[in-house]
Each structure stands twice: as C-alpha cells, then as structure tokens.
Amino acid sequence: MNFAESEIAKLLSSKLGEAGRVTHLSLGVGSIRMTLELAGQGVPVDLFAEGITWTKDGDMLVVRWKQVGSSLTWAHSLLQTLAEKAQHEIRLPDSLRMAPLKMILPKA
C-alpha cells in the first residue's frame, strides 16, 4: 500500500474497532478494493466499490459510487441493499485526513 492507501486503511480500521481491521487497501481511478480480517470470520473478506467520485457540500465530503460488492455472498447482498438505501453515497467530515482520498479519486 502507498501512503494514501495506508492512511485510509488506518482510518477505516479505527472505525471498525474490535469488529476487525483492514489488512489491504488499493485505490484506483474511481475504485477501491480492500481486504478485511473480521472478528469471527475464518477467512479474509474482500470488498470493492467502483465508479467512485466525490464532491463537497459545505463542510462535508460526499463520496458517491456506482457499484459495491463483497467476496461473501451474504455481505454482497447486504452491501447492495445498504447502497440503495444510502442512495449510493456517504457523507464524511471534510478534513485534511481526507486529502489523500480526494487526490486519488475523481471529482464529480
């Protein structure tokens, strides 16, 4: 992982807490792939998002995506449902910590 990927992996791992940690993260133009070790899960889990863009809305960073999925069938279905409910976007506080993400992913 490069510096930006490592910083984002640390941020996501901190959000997971005791549930698990991000062991690998790769960012491409408009895509993210990560591998997680989750508590109680015997094998690592792969997650992906494609068609990712970002915009600003006041002091929030709005990240949008076209597709999400997982190597686990049940997690894949759950991600699809959650993505639809969230209207394929997530809002995060726009801070300096998000600069690596904004430099790699395309702005909408």
Biopython code that builds the backbone (N, CA, C, O; Angstrom):
import numpy as np
from Bio.PDB.StructureBuilder import StructureBuilder

atoms = [
    (1, "MET", "N", (0.849, -1.184, 0.000)),
    (1, "MET", "CA", (0.000, 0.000, 0.000)),
    (1, "MET", "C", (0.890, 1.241, 0.000)),
    (1, "MET", "O", (1.937, 1.268, 0.646)),
    (2, "ASN", "N", (0.461, 2.260, -0.729)),
    (2, "ASN", "CA", (1.184, 3.527, -0.684)),
    (2, "ASN", "C", (0.717, 4.336, 0.533)),
    (2, "ASN", "O", (-0.132, 3.879, 1.298)),
    (3, "PHE", "N", (1.270, 5.529, 0.704)),
    (3, "PHE", "CA", (0.960, 6.332, 1.887)),
    (3, "PHE", "C", (-0.534, 6.635, 2.008)),
    (3, "PHE", "O", (-1.114, 6.470, 3.081)),
    (4, "ALA", "N", (-1.155, 7.074, 0.920)),
    (4, "ALA", "CA", (-2.575, 7.425, 0.958)),
    (4, "ALA", "C", (-3.420, 6.209, 1.315)),
    (4, "ALA", "O", (-4.326, 6.294, 2.144)),
    (5, "GLU", "N", (-3.121, 5.083, 0.687)),
    (5, "GLU", "CA", (-3.871, 3.854, 0.964)),
    (5, "GLU", "C", (-3.690, 3.420, 2.413)),
    (5, "GLU", "O", (-4.641, 2.983, 3.061)),
    (6, "SER", "N", (-2.476, 3.543, 2.912)),
    (6, "SER", "CA", (-2.197, 3.173, 4.303)),
    (6, "SER", "C", (-2.963, 4.050, 5.285)),
    (6, "SER", "O", (-3.505, 3.546, 6.269)),
    (7, "GLU", "N", (-3.017, 5.358, 5.033)),
    (7, "GLU", "CA", (-3.736, 6.279, 5.914)),
    (7, "GLU", "C", (-5.238, 6.000, 5.912)),
    (7, "GLU", "O", (-5.884, 6.048, 6.959)),
    (8, "ILE", "N", (-5.782, 5.714, 4.753)),
    (8, "ILE", "CA", (-7.215, 5.416, 4.662)),
    (8, "ILE", "C", (-7.512, 4.083, 5.353)),
    (8, "ILE", "O", (-8.534, 3.946, 6.024)),
    (9, "ALA", "N", (-6.617, 3.098, 5.190)),
    (9, "ALA", "CA", (-6.792, 1.804, 5.863)),
    (9, "ALA", "C", (-6.788, 1.991, 7.376)),
    (9, "ALA", "O", (-7.588, 1.370, 8.076)),
    (10, "LYS", "N", (-5.896, 2.839, 7.890)),
    (10, "LYS", "CA", (-5.854, 3.119, 9.332)),
    (10, "LYS", "C", (-7.155, 3.755, 9.803)),
    (10, "LYS", "O", (-7.696, 3.375, 10.842)),
    (11, "LEU", "N", (-7.656, 4.723, 9.039)),
    (11, "LEU", "CA", (-8.909, 5.394, 9.395)),
    (11, "LEU", "C", (-10.063, 4.394, 9.438)),
    (11, "LEU", "O", (-10.846, 4.383, 10.387)),
    (12, "LEU", "N", (-10.162, 3.563, 8.417)),
    (12, "LEU", "CA", (-11.245, 2.575, 8.366)),
    (12, "LEU", "C", (-11.102, 1.537, 9.480)),
    (12, "LEU", "O", (-12.097, 1.135, 10.084)),
    (13, "SER", "N", (-9.882, 1.107, 9.751)),
    (13, "SER", "CA", (-9.656, 0.153, 10.839)),
    (13, "SER", "C", (-10.076, 0.730, 12.178)),
    (13, "SER", "O", (-10.640, 0.029, 13.017)),
    (14, "SER", "N", (-9.798, 2.016, 12.375)),
    (14, "SER", "CA", (-10.192, 2.650, 13.639)),
    (14, "SER", "C", (-11.711, 2.691, 13.772)),
    (14, "SER", "O", (-12.238, 2.594, 14.880)),
    (15, "LYS", "N", (-12.405, 2.830, 12.670)),
    (15, "LYS", "CA", (-13.874, 2.838, 12.695)),
    (15, "LYS", "C", (-14.430, 1.442, 12.975)),
    (15, "LYS", "O", (-15.498, 1.314, 13.573)),
    (16, "LEU", "N", (-13.721, 0.402, 12.553)),
    (16, "LEU", "CA", (-14.178, -0.967, 12.777)),
    (16, "LEU", "C", (-14.024, -1.393, 14.236)),
    (16, "LEU", "O", (-14.801, -2.207, 14.735)),
    (17, "GLY", "N", (-13.024, -0.843, 14.912)),
    (17, "GLY", "CA", (-12.797, -1.199, 16.312)),
    (17, "GLY", "C", (-12.534, -2.682, 16.469)),
    (17, "GLY", "O", (-11.749, -3.261, 15.717)),
    (18, "GLU", "N", (-13.188, -3.299, 17.444)),
    (18, "GLU", "CA", (-12.972, -4.719, 17.728)),
    (18, "GLU", "C", (-13.594, -5.644, 16.684)),
    (18, "GLU", "O", (-13.364, -6.853, 16.718)),
    (19, "ALA", "N", (-14.370, -5.095, 15.766)),
    (19, "ALA", "CA", (-15.004, -5.921, 14.737)),
    (19, "ALA", "C", (-13.997, -6.438, 13.720)),
    (19, "ALA", "O", (-14.254, -7.444, 13.059)),
    (20, "GLY", "N", (-12.851, -5.767, 13.582)),
    (20, "GLY", "CA", (-11.854, -6.234, 12.623)),
    (20, "GLY", "C", (-10.899, -5.143, 12.223)),
    (20, "GLY", "O", (-10.834, -4.085, 12.850)),
    (21, "ARG", "N", (-10.144, -5.419, 11.147)),
    (21, "ARG", "CA", (-9.192, -4.433, 10.645)),
    (21, "ARG", "C", (-9.002, -4.593, 9.150)),
    (21, "ARG", "O", (-9.215, -5.670, 8.593)),
    (22, "VAL", "N", (-8.603, -3.518, 8.515)),
    (22, "VAL", "CA", (-8.304, -3.518, 7.088)),
    (22, "VAL", "C", (-6.855, -3.967, 6.927)),
    (22, "VAL", "O", (-5.942, -3.329, 7.453)),
    (23, "THR", "N", (-6.643, -5.065, 6.200)),
    (23, "THR", "CA", (-5.286, -5.574, 6.011)),
    (23, "THR", "C", (-4.691, -5.171, 4.672)),
    (23, "THR", "O", (-3.470, -5.180, 4.515)),
    (24, "HIS", "N", (-5.516, -4.822, 3.718)),
    (24, "HIS", "CA", (-5.029, -4.353, 2.421)),
    (24, "HIS", "C", (-6.064, -3.404, 1.826)),
    (24, "HIS", "O", (-7.270, -3.617, 1.947)),
    (25, "LEU", "N", (-5.570, -2.365, 1.188)),
    (25, "LEU", "CA", (-6.452, -1.409, 0.528)),
    (25, "LEU", "C", (-5.745, -0.923, -0.725)),
    (25, "LEU", "O", (-4.566, -0.571, -0.677)),
    (26, "SER", "N", (-6.446, -0.900, -1.836)),
    (26, "SER", "CA", (-5.879, -0.344, -3.063)),
    (26, "SER", "C", (-6.893, 0.602, -3.692)),
    (26, "SER", "O", (-8.081, 0.300, -3.801)),
    (27, "LEU", "N", (-6.383, 1.748, -4.099)),
    (27, "LEU", "CA", (-7.198, 2.767, -4.744)),
    (27, "LEU", "C", (-6.806, 2.861, -6.208)),
    (27, "LEU", "O", (-5.624, 2.910, -6.546)),
    (28, "GLY", "N", (-7.807, 2.885, -7.064)),
    (28, "GLY", "CA", (-7.589, 3.121, -8.480)),
    (28, "GLY", "C", (-8.389, 4.356, -8.853)),
    (28, "GLY", "O", (-9.042, 4.955, -7.999)),
    (29, "VAL", "N", (-8.344, 4.731, -10.090)),
    (29, "VAL", "CA", (-9.130, 5.882, -10.522)),
    (29, "VAL", "C", (-10.601, 5.486, -10.442)),
    (29, "VAL", "O", (-11.101, 4.736, -11.281)),
    (30, "GLY", "N", (-11.280, 5.996, -9.429)),
    (30, "GLY", "CA", (-12.696, 5.712, -9.257)),
    (30, "GLY", "C", (-13.008, 4.353, -8.664)),
    (30, "GLY", "O", (-14.146, 3.893, -8.757)),
    (31, "SER", "N", (-12.020, 3.691, -8.052)),
    (31, "SER", "CA", (-12.301, 2.386, -7.453)),
    (31, "SER", "C", (-11.508, 2.199, -6.165)),
    (31, "SER", "O", (-10.462, 2.814, -5.956)),
    (32, "ILE", "N", (-12.032, 1.344, -5.324)),
    (32, "ILE", "CA", (-11.352, 0.976, -4.089)),
    (32, "ILE", "C", (-11.609, -0.513, -3.850)),
    (32, "ILE", "O", (-12.724, -1.006, -4.026)),
    (33, "ARG", "N", (-10.559, -1.207, -3.449)),
    (33, "ARG", "CA", (-10.660, -2.619, -3.098)),
    (33, "ARG", "C", (-9.963, -2.790, -1.763)),
    (33, "ARG", "O", (-8.882, -2.245, -1.543)),
    (34, "MET", "N", (-10.586, -3.551, -0.870)),
    (34, "MET", "CA", (-9.950, -3.777, 0.414)),
    (34, "MET", "C", (-10.194, -5.191, 0.896)),
    (34, "MET", "O", (-11.173, -5.848, 0.542)),
    (35, "THR", "N", (-9.256, -5.626, 1.724)),
    (35, "THR", "CA", (-9.360, -6.925, 2.373)),
    (35, "THR", "C", (-9.433, -6.669, 3.866)),
    (35, "THR", "O", (-8.642, -5.907, 4.423)),
    (36, "LEU", "N", (-10.396, -7.318, 4.503)),
    (36, "LEU", "CA", (-10.588, -7.152, 5.939)),
    (36, "LEU", "C", (-10.451, -8.478, 6.650)),
    (36, "LEU", "O", (-10.809, -9.528, 6.118)),
    (37, "GLU", "N", (-9.929, -8.416, 7.857)),
    (37, "GLU", "CA", (-9.992, -9.540, 8.780)),
    (37, "GLU", "C", (-11.068, -9.169, 9.776)),
    (37, "GLU", "O", (-10.910, -8.214, 10.538)),
    (38, "LEU", "N", (-12.155, -9.908, 9.780)),
    (38, "LEU", "CA", (-13.287, -9.603, 10.639)),
    (38, "LEU", "C", (-13.368, -10.602, 11.785)),
    (38, "LEU", "O", (-13.131, -11.795, 11.593)),
    (39, "ALA", "N", (-13.699, -10.121, 12.960)),
    (39, "ALA", "CA", (-13.825, -10.982, 14.135)),
    (39, "ALA", "C", (-14.854, -12.076, 13.853)),
    (39, "ALA", "O", (-15.969, -11.792, 13.415)),
    (40, "GLY", "N", (-14.476, -13.313, 14.106)),
    (40, "GLY", "CA", (-15.387, -14.440, 13.916)),
    (40, "GLY", "C", (-15.446, -14.971, 12.498)),
    (40, "GLY", "O", (-16.094, -15.987, 12.248)),
    (41, "GLN", "N", (-14.782, -14.305, 11.563)),
    (41, "GLN", "CA", (-14.778, -14.751, 10.167)),
    (41, "GLN", "C", (-13.469, -15.483, 9.913)),
    (41, "GLN", "O", (-12.397, -14.900, 10.070)),
    (42, "GLY", "N", (-13.538, -16.737, 9.528)),
    (42, "GLY", "CA", (-12.346, -17.566, 9.384)),
    (42, "GLY", "C", (-11.410, -17.182, 8.252)),
    (42, "GLY", "O", (-10.210, -17.449, 8.322)),
    (43, "VAL", "N", (-11.939, -16.563, 7.221)),
    (43, "VAL", "CA", (-11.108, -16.176, 6.068)),
    (43, "VAL", "C", (-11.241, -14.670, 5.837)),
    (43, "VAL", "O", (-12.255, -14.077, 6.203)),
    (44, "PRO", "N", (-10.224, -14.050, 5.235)),
    (44, "PRO", "CA", (-10.326, -12.623, 4.922)),
    (44, "PRO", "C", (-11.488, -12.350, 3.966)),
    (44, "PRO", "O", (-11.864, -13.203, 3.162)),
    (45, "VAL", "N", (-12.037, -11.164, 4.070)),
    (45, "VAL", "CA", (-13.186, -10.755, 3.259)),
    (45, "VAL", "C", (-12.752, -9.636, 2.319)),
    (45, "VAL", "O", (-12.139, -8.661, 2.752)),
    (46, "ASP", "N", (-13.068, -9.776, 1.042)),
    (46, "ASP", "CA", (-12.773, -8.735, 0.062)),
    (46, "ASP", "C", (-14.015, -7.889, -0.163)),
    (46, "ASP", "O", (-15.122, -8.409, -0.304)),
    (47, "LEU", "N", (-13.815, -6.576, -0.195)),
    (47, "LEU", "CA", (-14.873, -5.616, -0.507)),
    (47, "LEU", "C", (-14.388, -4.733, -1.650)),
    (47, "LEU", "O", (-13.189, -4.493, -1.796)),
    (48, "PHE", "N", (-15.325, -4.254, -2.456)),
    (48, "PHE", "CA", (-14.937, -3.340, -3.529)),
    (48, "PHE", "C", (-16.033, -2.315, -3.766)),
    (48, "PHE", "O", (-17.205, -2.538, -3.464)),
    (49, "ALA", "N", (-15.617, -1.198, -4.310)),
    (49, "ALA", "CA", (-16.540, -0.163, -4.789)),
    (49, "ALA", "C", (-15.958, 0.379, -6.085)),
    (49, "ALA", "O", (-14.749, 0.586, -6.197)),
    (50, "GLU", "N", (-16.826, 0.607, -7.057)),
    (50, "GLU", "CA", (-16.399, 1.112, -8.367)),
    (50, "GLU", "C", (-17.262, 2.287, -8.769)),
    (50, "GLU", "O", (-18.390, 2.442, -8.302)),
    (51, "GLY", "N", (-16.714, 3.109, -9.640)),
    (51, "GLY", "CA", (-17.429, 4.296, -10.095)),
    (51, "GLY", "C", (-17.506, 5.356, -9.015)),
    (51, "GLY", "O", (-18.514, 6.051, -8.893)),
    (52, "ILE", "N", (-16.434, 5.485, -8.221)),
    (52, "ILE", "CA", (-16.428, 6.411, -7.086)),
    (52, "ILE", "C", (-16.030, 7.808, -7.532)),
    (52, "ILE", "O", (-15.059, 7.989, -8.267)),
    (53, "THR", "N", (-16.792, 8.789, -7.076)),
    (53, "THR", "CA", (-16.462, 10.204, -7.272)),
    (53, "THR", "C", (-16.753, 10.935, -5.960)),
    (53, "THR", "O", (-17.391, 10.386, -5.062)),
    (54, "TRP", "N", (-16.280, 12.170, -5.862)),
    (54, "TRP", "CA", (-16.536, 12.954, -4.659)),
    (54, "TRP", "C", (-16.890, 14.394, -5.024)),
    (54, "TRP", "O", (-16.502, 14.906, -6.075)),
    (55, "THR", "N", (-17.635, 15.023, -4.130)),
    (55, "THR", "CA", (-17.941, 16.450, -4.217)),
    (55, "THR", "C", (-17.948, 16.995, -2.792)),
    (55, "THR", "O", (-17.950, 16.235, -1.824)),
    (56, "LYS", "N", (-17.951, 18.300, -2.681)),
    (56, "LYS", "CA", (-18.070, 18.952, -1.380)),
    (56, "LYS", "C", (-19.479, 19.494, -1.221)),
    (56, "LYS", "O", (-20.101, 19.939, -2.187)),
    (57, "ASP", "N", (-19.974, 19.451, 0.004)),
    (57, "ASP", "CA", (-21.259, 20.051, 0.342)),
    (57, "ASP", "C", (-21.056, 20.731, 1.690)),
    (57, "ASP", "O", (-21.194, 20.100, 2.738)),
    (58, "GLY", "N", (-20.729, 22.011, 1.661)),
    (58, "GLY", "CA", (-20.405, 22.729, 2.889)),
    (58, "GLY", "C", (-19.138, 22.166, 3.489)),
    (58, "GLY", "O", (-18.101, 22.123, 2.827)),
    (59, "ASP", "N", (-19.207, 21.731, 4.740)),
    (59, "ASP", "CA", (-18.031, 21.150, 5.395)),
    (59, "ASP", "C", (-18.024, 19.625, 5.318)),
    (59, "ASP", "O", (-17.294, 18.963, 6.056)),
    (60, "MET", "N", (-18.837, 19.076, 4.428)),
    (60, "MET", "CA", (-18.913, 17.616, 4.271)),
    (60, "MET", "C", (-18.318, 17.200, 2.925)),
    (60, "MET", "O", (-18.427, 17.912, 1.927)),
    (61, "LEU", "N", (-17.692, 16.034, 2.931)),
    (61, "LEU", "CA", (-17.202, 15.398, 1.726)),
    (61, "LEU", "C", (-18.228, 14.337, 1.349)),
    (61, "LEU", "O", (-18.514, 13.440, 2.142)),
    (62, "VAL", "N", (-18.779, 14.433, 0.152)),
    (62, "VAL", "CA", (-19.799, 13.487, -0.305)),
    (62, "VAL", "C", (-19.133, 12.529, -1.293)),
    (62, "VAL", "O", (-18.691, 12.936, -2.368)),
    (63, "VAL", "N", (-19.067, 11.259, -0.916)),
    (63, "VAL", "CA", (-18.476, 10.231, -1.765)),
    (63, "VAL", "C", (-19.619, 9.399, -2.346)),
    (63, "VAL", "O", (-20.465, 8.878, -1.618)),
    (64, "ARG", "N", (-19.623, 9.287, -3.677)),
    (64, "ARG", "CA", (-20.668, 8.526, -4.372)),
    (64, "ARG", "C", (-20.021, 7.369, -5.133)),
    (64, "ARG", "O", (-18.854, 7.443, -5.516)),
    (65, "TRP", "N", (-20.788, 6.301, -5.347)),
    (65, "TRP", "CA", (-20.291, 5.138, -6.075)),
    (65, "TRP", "C", (-21.404, 4.544, -6.908)),
    (65, "TRP", "O", (-22.585, 4.782, -6.655)),
    (66, "LYS", "N", (-21.008, 3.756, -7.918)),
    (66, "LYS", "CA", (-21.982, 3.085, -8.782)),
    (66, "LYS", "C", (-22.221, 1.645, -8.355)),
    (66, "LYS", "O", (-23.357, 1.174, -8.389)),
    (67, "GLN", "N", (-21.153, 0.930, -7.948)),
    (67, "GLN", "CA", (-21.292, -0.473, -7.567)),
    (67, "GLN", "C", (-20.478, -0.759, -6.311)),
    (67, "GLN", "O", (-19.402, -0.195, -6.111)),
    (68, "VAL", "N", (-21.006, -1.641, -5.470)),
    (68, "VAL", "CA", (-20.269, -2.164, -4.324)),
    (68, "VAL", "C", (-20.502, -3.669, -4.267)),
    (68, "VAL", "O", (-21.500, -4.174, -4.778)),
    (69, "GLY", "N", (-19.569, -4.374, -3.640)),
    (69, "GLY", "CA", (-19.751, -5.814, -3.529)),
    (69, "GLY", "C", (-18.760, -6.421, -2.566)),
    (69, "GLY", "O", (-17.917, -5.727, -1.997)),
    (70, "SER", "N", (-18.871, -7.731, -2.389)),
    (70, "SER", "CA", (-18.042, -8.469, -1.448)),
    (70, "SER", "C", (-17.813, -9.883, -1.944)),
    (70, "SER", "O", (-18.568, -10.404, -2.765)),
    (71, "SER", "N", (-16.745, -10.499, -1.424)),
    (71, "SER", "CA", (-16.472, -11.903, -1.741)),
    (71, "SER", "C", (-17.423, -12.843, -1.005)),
    (71, "SER", "O", (-17.548, -14.008, -1.384)),
    (72, "LEU", "N", (-18.089, -12.361, 0.031)),
    (72, "LEU", "CA", (-19.079, -13.155, 0.758)),
    (72, "LEU", "C", (-20.467, -12.887, 0.172)),
    (72, "LEU", "O", (-20.877, -11.733, 0.046)),
    (73, "THR", "N", (-21.173, -13.930, -0.177)),
    (73, "THR", "CA", (-22.482, -13.772, -0.811)),
    (73, "THR", "C", (-23.434, -12.951, 0.050)),
    (73, "THR", "O", (-24.076, -12.030, -0.455)),
    (74, "TRP", "N", (-23.538, -13.268, 1.338)),
    (74, "TRP", "CA", (-24.474, -12.542, 2.204)),
    (74, "TRP", "C", (-24.038, -11.082, 2.352)),
    (74, "TRP", "O", (-24.880, -10.185, 2.385)),
    (75, "ALA", "N", (-22.722, -10.840, 2.442)),
    (75, "ALA", "CA", (-22.238, -9.467, 2.570)),
    (75, "ALA", "C", (-22.475, -8.690, 1.278)),
    (75, "ALA", "O", (-22.780, -7.498, 1.312)),
    (76, "HIS", "N", (-22.334, -9.366, 0.146)),
    (76, "HIS", "CA", (-22.589, -8.738, -1.145)),
    (76, "HIS", "C", (-24.049, -8.257, -1.214)),
    (76, "HIS", "O", (-24.319, -7.119, -1.599)),
    (77, "SER", "N", (-24.965, -9.124, -0.842)),
    (77, "SER", "CA", (-26.390, -8.764, -0.848)),
    (77, "SER", "C", (-26.677, -7.626, 0.122)),
    (77, "SER", "O", (-27.430, -6.706, -0.199)),
    (78, "LEU", "N", (-26.078, -7.687, 1.303)),
    (78, "LEU", "CA", (-26.268, -6.635, 2.294)),
    (78, "LEU", "C", (-25.732, -5.298, 1.787)),
    (78, "LEU", "O", (-26.386, -4.268, 1.949)),
    (79, "LEU", "N", (-24.549, -5.307, 1.176)),
    (79, "LEU", "CA", (-23.975, -4.072, 0.634)),
    (79, "LEU", "C", (-24.862, -3.475, -0.464)),
    (79, "LEU", "O", (-25.033, -2.258, -0.540)),
    (80, "GLN", "N", (-25.418, -4.333, -1.301)),
    (80, "GLN", "CA", (-26.317, -3.858, -2.359)),
    (80, "GLN", "C", (-27.535, -3.157, -1.756)),
    (80, "GLN", "O", (-27.935, -2.090, -2.221)),
    (81, "THR", "N", (-28.118, -3.756, -0.729)),
    (81, "THR", "CA", (-29.284, -3.181, -0.062)),
    (81, "THR", "C", (-28.938, -1.866, 0.619)),
    (81, "THR", "O", (-29.670, -0.885, 0.487)),
    (82, "LEU", "N", (-27.821, -1.842, 1.349)),
    (82, "LEU", "CA", (-27.400, -0.615, 2.040)),
    (82, "LEU", "C", (-27.063, 0.502, 1.061)),
    (82, "LEU", "O", (-27.365, 1.667, 1.319)),
    (83, "ALA", "N", (-26.440, 0.153, -0.057)),
    (83, "ALA", "CA", (-26.104, 1.157, -1.072)),
    (83, "ALA", "C", (-27.363, 1.808, -1.626)),
    (83, "ALA", "O", (-27.406, 3.024, -1.817)),
    (84, "GLU", "N", (-28.372, 1.011, -1.881)),
    (84, "GLU", "CA", (-29.627, 1.559, -2.392)),
    (84, "GLU", "C", (-30.286, 2.467, -1.358)),
    (84, "GLU", "O", (-30.778, 3.542, -1.699)),
    (85, "LYS", "N", (-30.296, 2.035, -0.092)),
    (85, "LYS", "CA", (-30.895, 2.861, 0.964)),
    (85, "LYS", "C", (-30.142, 4.170, 1.157)),
    (85, "LYS", "O", (-30.748, 5.199, 1.458)),
    (86, "ALA", "N", (-28.823, 4.136, 0.986)),
    (86, "ALA", "CA", (-27.996, 5.339, 1.148)),
    (86, "ALA", "C", (-27.940, 6.158, -0.133)),
    (86, "ALA", "O", (-27.257, 7.180, -0.192)),
    (87, "GLN", "N", (-28.649, 5.717, -1.146)),
    (87, "GLN", "CA", (-28.656, 6.353, -2.459)),
    (87, "GLN", "C", (-27.247, 6.455, -3.026)),
    (87, "GLN", "O", (-26.889, 7.439, -3.673)),
    (88, "HIS", "N", (-26.455, 5.418, -2.769)),
    (88, "HIS", "CA", (-25.098, 5.283, -3.293)),
    (88, "HIS", "C", (-24.193, 6.453, -2.921)),
    (88, "HIS", "O", (-23.399, 6.909, -3.743)),
    (89, "GLU", "N", (-24.307, 6.937, -1.691)),
    (89, "GLU", "CA", (-23.415, 7.994, -1.233)),
    (89, "GLU", "C", (-23.214, 7.922, 0.272)),
    (89, "GLU", "O", (-24.047, 7.396, 1.009)),
    (90, "ILE", "N", (-22.092, 8.464, 0.702)),
    (90, "ILE", "CA", (-21.788, 8.596, 2.120)),
    (90, "ILE", "C", (-21.224, 9.991, 2.348)),
    (90, "ILE", "O", (-20.491, 10.522, 1.513)),
    (91, "ARG", "N", (-21.572, 10.572, 3.480)),
    (91, "ARG", "CA", (-21.103, 11.916, 3.831)),
    (91, "ARG", "C", (-20.136, 11.814, 4.998)),
    (91, "ARG", "O", (-20.436, 11.209, 6.027)),
    (92, "LEU", "N", (-18.968, 12.419, 4.813)),
    (92, "LEU", "CA", (-17.923, 12.406, 5.828)),
    (92, "LEU", "C", (-17.478, 13.832, 6.104)),
    (92, "LEU", "O", (-17.524, 14.669, 5.203)),
    (93, "PRO", "N", (-17.049, 14.133, 7.324)),
    (93, "PRO", "CA", (-16.493, 15.465, 7.579)),
    (93, "PRO", "C", (-15.285, 15.683, 6.666)),
    (93, "PRO", "O", (-14.405, 14.825, 6.580)),
    (94, "ASP", "N", (-15.245, 16.822, 5.993)),
    (94, "ASP", "CA", (-14.140, 17.127, 5.087)),
    (94, "ASP", "C", (-12.984, 17.685, 5.911)),
    (94, "ASP", "O", (-13.027, 18.827, 6.367)),
    (95, "SER", "N", (-11.946, 16.859, 6.095)),
    (95, "SER", "CA", (-10.799, 17.272, 6.885)),
    (95, "SER", "C", (-9.527, 16.998, 6.093)),
    (95, "SER", "O", (-9.563, 16.390, 5.024)),
    (96, "LEU", "N", (-8.426, 17.448, 6.626)),
    (96, "LEU", "CA", (-7.137, 17.215, 5.993)),
    (96, "LEU", "C", (-6.875, 15.722, 5.830)),
    (96, "LEU", "O", (-6.192, 15.313, 4.891)),
    (97, "ARG", "N", (-7.398, 14.926, 6.713)),
    (97, "ARG", "CA", (-7.234, 13.474, 6.646)),
    (97, "ARG", "C", (-7.816, 12.911, 5.355)),
    (97, "ARG", "O", (-7.376, 11.859, 4.892)),
    (98, "MET", "N", (-8.798, 13.591, 4.766)),
    (98, "MET", "CA", (-9.440, 13.112, 3.546)),
    (98, "MET", "C", (-8.705, 13.558, 2.280)),
    (98, "MET", "O", (-9.077, 13.151, 1.180)),
    (99, "ALA", "N", (-7.672, 14.384, 2.419)),
    (99, "ALA", "CA", (-6.936, 14.887, 1.254)),
    (99, "ALA", "C", (-6.394, 13.769, 0.366)),
    (99, "ALA", "O", (-6.511, 13.873, -0.855)),
    (100, "PRO", "N", (-5.799, 12.693, 0.923)),
    (100, "PRO", "CA", (-5.305, 11.632, 0.029)),
    (100, "PRO", "C", (-6.415, 11.012, -0.825)),
    (100, "PRO", "O", (-6.205, 10.716, -2.001)),
    (101, "LEU", "N", (-7.573, 10.821, -0.240)),
    (101, "LEU", "CA", (-8.706, 10.269, -0.977)),
    (101, "LEU", "C", (-9.113, 11.207, -2.112)),
    (101, "LEU", "O", (-9.369, 10.766, -3.232)),
    (102, "LYS", "N", (-9.167, 12.490, -1.813)),
    (102, "LYS", "CA", (-9.586, 13.474, -2.813)),
    (102, "LYS", "C", (-8.555, 13.605, -3.935)),
    (102, "LYS", "O", (-8.913, 13.924, -5.069)),
    (103, "MET", "N", (-7.288, 13.363, -3.631)),
    (103, "MET", "CA", (-6.263, 13.470, -4.660)),
    (103, "MET", "C", (-6.283, 12.281, -5.611)),
    (103, "MET", "O", (-5.859, 12.399, -6.761)),
    (104, "ILE", "N", (-6.769, 11.146, -5.146)),
    (104, "ILE", "CA", (-6.753, 9.930, -5.960)),
    (104, "ILE", "C", (-8.063, 9.725, -6.713)),
    (104, "ILE", "O", (-8.050, 9.367, -7.891)),
    (105, "LEU", "N", (-9.190, 9.948, -6.047)),
    (105, "LEU", "CA", (-10.488, 9.711, -6.684)),
    (105, "LEU", "C", (-10.909, 10.924, -7.500)),
    (105, "LEU", "O", (-10.608, 12.054, -7.116)),
    (106, "PRO", "N", (-11.594, 10.719, -8.610)),
    (106, "PRO", "CA", (-12.014, 11.841, -9.437)),
    (106, "PRO", "C", (-13.115, 12.665, -8.785)),
    (106, "PRO", "O", (-13.999, 12.132, -8.115)),
    (107, "LYS", "N", (-13.043, 13.976, -8.996)),
    (107, "LYS", "CA", (-14.082, 14.870, -8.520)),
    (107, "LYS", "C", (-15.233, 14.832, -9.524)),
    (107, "LYS", "O", (-15.014, 14.863, -10.735)),
    (108, "ALA", "N", (-16.454, 14.764, -9.011)),
    (108, "ALA", "CA", (-17.626, 14.699, -9.899)),
    (108, "ALA", "C", (-17.870, 16.048, -10.536)),
    (108, "ALA", "O", (-18.810, 16.201, -11.316)),
]
sb = StructureBuilder()
sb.init_structure("model")
sb.init_model(0)
sb.init_chain("A")
sb.init_seg("    ")
for serial, (resi, resn, name, xyz) in enumerate(atoms, 1):
    if name == "N":
        sb.init_residue(resn, " ", resi, " ")
    sb.init_atom(name, np.array(xyz, "f"), 0.0, 1.0, " ", f" {name:<3s}", serial, name[0])
structure = sb.get_structure()
